[in-house]
Amino acid sequence: ELLAGGPPADPKKQREAVATNAARRKEAARRLGALGDVMALPVLERVLASEKDRFVRHRIMESLGIIGSSEAVPALDKAIKRSEKIEDGPGAIIGRCAKFEICNNRKGIEDLLEGKPGGWAVTACEAALHRMTERRAS
């Protein structure tokens, strides 16, 4: 489900299909992260390396943080470098946040939030802090 099918011939339908496929890939990444299963790492990492839609990449990075396996750190490091190279500031922040969540580094996430990142990066970092609090309480 994370991989897109071939585009329709009609340009208007192509734009709609791209948007729909990106939304589907983003939702699939969210669901895989919610499972919390390390078995999802290979597919998430593979798609992260080639995904063109930054919002899908953001969701994949967040999902890798949710899964919480240190095996995902090298893929996150590459994604952070890619985000920095293409000037995707929120992507770099979300990638760092995911790494901090994996390492259980609350201070790192709090420092990211002190830098006043925009929109989606704030939401991802706050959600990571919330998950960390829940894990600590259980």
N, C-alpha and C positions, 0 to 999 in steps of 0.2 A: 504494500500500500504506500510505502514511502517513495517508490519509484514511479515517475510519471509515464503515461502512455504517449503514443504519437499524437501530434497536434492535428486538429481538424483543418480542412482546406480553406474555409472561409476566415478571413482575417479577424472579423468581429468575434467569431466563435473561438478563434485561437486565443484572443485576449481573455475571453471568459474562461476557456479551458485552463489557461495558465494560472489565472487567479484561483479557480476551483481546485486545480491540482496542488497548488501551493498550500491552500487552506487544508486540503486533505493530508498532505505530507506533514504539515504543522500539527494537525490533530493526531496523526499516527505517532509522531514523535512524543507528543504529550502523553498519549496512552501507554507507550512503551516505557517512558519514564515512571509513570504512575505504578506500573507493575513492580518496579524496583528490582528487576531480575537482571543479573549480570549477563545472562544469555542474550540480551538485547544489545549489548555493547558492540559486537562486530557490525551489525547492520547500521546502528546509529553512527558509529565512527566512519564507516564507509560512505554513508550519505553525507555526513558533515564535510568530508574532504572534497566532495564534488558539487555540493548544493550551491545553486546560484542565487536563490532567494534568501536575502539576509534574515528575514523574519523566521523562516524555517530553520536556518542555522542557529539563530538565537534560541529557539525552542529546543533544538537538539542539544545545545550546550547545557541548557537548564536541566534537561532530562538526564544528561550524564551526571550532573551534580546530584540530582535526586537519587539516582541509582547508587551513587556513593562509592564506587570502586576506584581504587588508586590506579587500576589498569587504564582508566580513561584519561589520566593526566597527560600523557604524550599527545593524544588527539586534541585535547583542549589547548595545550601549548601551541600546536600548529594552527588551530582555529583562531587563537588570540593573535598570533603573528599575522595571519591572513587578514583578520579584521583591522589590525593596525595599518597594514600595507594599503588596504583599500579605503582607509579612513572611515571605518565603521566603528565609531566610538562606543555606542551601546553594545555592540557585539564583543568588543574587547573587555568591557566591564562585566558583561554576563558570563563570559568565559572565565574571568578571574573569580567571579562570585562562585561559579560551579566548582572551581578548584578549591576555594576556601571551604565550601560546604563539604567536599570530599575529605578535606583535612580537619574538619571540625574547628575551623578557625573563625570564630565569631568576630574577633577584633578586625580581621582582614575585611570582612563584609561591612562592618560598621565604618571602617575607614573609607571604603568605596562610597558608602552612602554620605559620609561627610563631604565628599567631593561634589555633592549635588548633581549626580548623573540625571539625565532626563528620563521621562516616561517609563517605558517598558523596562529599562535597566533597574530603576527603583523598585518596580513591582517584583521583578525576579529576585533582587537582593532581599527585599522584605519577606518574600515567601520562603527564601532559603533560611533566614533567621527564624522564622516561625517553625519550619520543619525541624530545625536544630533544637529549638526549645521543646517541641513535642517529643523528640527522641530522648532528650535528657530527662523529661518527666516520666517516661515509661520505663 
